């Protein structure tokens, strides 16, 4: 085993141009490995294809969302449910939800066509 001061072997390691104290790493090595880890863990940014919505359409609407859509009060929707009127709804974990396909079908059925 040769002395670390000679720039040759020390503790079984060959040194490069400048000897480093044992157990230390170059700051650039640490930064490079940290950046590499971040790049691997970061999700890839994907640009949506043309014509594809950025967010998926909501398949379920809350009573507030439906009231906003129909420009009516939540109380009206609640009243309809108690008397059996209005569109079909789901009750999941105590929350009232409307399926978008049921809302669209109800709107289509409610469409008034003028007859002359």
N, C-alpha and C positions, 0 to 999 in steps of 0.2 A: 504494500500500500504506500503510495507516494503522497507527499504533502500537498494540500490544496493550494499552497502558495506557488507551486511550480507550474500550475496550469495543466497538469496531467491527471492521472487517475487519483481519485479520492473516494474511498468506500465503495469501490466497484463501479463507479460511474466515470465515463469519460467526459471531460469538460469541453466546452466550446471555446470561443475566443476569450470570454471573460468568465472566470469562476464565480459561481453564486453560492451563498451560504446554503447549507443543506436545509430542506424543508420550506424554502421560499419559492414563490413562483413569480414570474414576470407579470406586471400589472396588465400588460396587453394580452397575455394568455388568459387571465381571469376575465377580462372584458370580452374577448372573443368567444369564450365558452358560454358566458352569460347571454350574449347576443344570439348565439346559436340555439340555446335552450328556449329563448323567447320566440324565435322564428318558428321553431317546431311546435310550440304550444299555442301560438296565435292562430285563430281560425282564418282560413283563406277568404278574402273579400271576393264576392261573386257579384257580377253585374247581371241583373235579370235580363232575360231575352226580351226583345221587343214584343209587345202585345201581352206579356205576362204580368199580372198585377204584382206589385212589390209585396203586398200583404195578402194572405188568403182571405177570401170573403168570409164573413161571419156566418156560420150556419145556424147559430142560436142567437136569439135576441131577448134581452130582458124586457120587462114591461115598460121601463123608462125609455128604452131604445124604440120600442114599438109605438109608444105614445108620441115620441118625437117624430117618428116616421109619418104617423097619421095625423099629426097636429091635434091631438086630443089629450085629455088628462089620464093619468094613471088610474084615478078613481073610476073613470068610465070603463076601462078595461076590467077592473076588479068587479064592477057591477055586472058587466056582461058575463063574467065567469060565474057569478053566484046565481044568475038566472038561466045559464046554459046557452047564452048567445055568444057571438064572436067566433074567432078562429080556434081550432084545437090548441091545447097547450100541454106542456110537460111540467110536472112538479118533481124536482130533483133536490133532495136534501132540504126541503122546505122552500126552495126558490122556484118561482114561476118563470118558465122559459118558453119561448115560441120558436118553432122551427121555421127557418126562412122559407122553405118550400111550401109549408102550410100557409104562411102569410101571403106569399105570391099567389097561391091557388085561391085563397079567400078574396084577395083583391081582384083577381080575374073574374071570379063568380059574381062579385059586386059591381062589375062594370055595367053601366047603364048605356044602352044603345038606343038612340032615337029611332022611333018608328013613325013614318009619315003616312 
